[in-house]
Amino acid sequence: MANDFTFAQAGLKIDLPNGFSLMSRADIDQFYAPTRGPGFVIGNAAHTVTISYDLKAQDIAGMNLAQSLKTFEQVFEQRLPGLVWKERKLLEHEKQQWLQLEFVSKSAGVEYYNIMLITPIKNQMLVLNLNSTLPEFPKAEPQLRAVMKSIALNVVVPEMITNPAPAAAVKKPAAGKKKDKSAS
């Protein structure tokens, strides 16, 4: 692990493996076509191992995640035909409950091993998906598990100014229009 990465909107920080970088929106749209991809994706250069994250508008803070596990399972089974479950459990990390859903699914003819983590945060649903192509998963798994352990919540990120307001313009007298003080 080499780089800290902070998802400011969620107050989330993770440690990334070497060589991972943020994918552009155009790459995300192409990678996840024909469906809308997650808000953000970080991946290796080949995009065969990725970490996606998004905040969804659903407020799941009041839900009992353990009791809701079956509902999440059913939704995933409906949306991902051919899904093969590997793990489904509730875990506690950073003093917060998370659903951990692990499964193999197929997209555009490629099989992926997915480790999905879901938790309520800021009246929304935080969804992290750490995944790898199935053939690459045995090599990527230790890195992805280390990312999971590195998750830090409630990280305060100072607000960044991306487009500072221009300084107030100082008006200077126009050339050749000096006021004549002698004519009074």
Order of alpha helices (4+ residues) and beta strands (2+ residues): beta-beta-beta-alpha-beta-beta-alpha-beta-beta-beta-beta-alpha
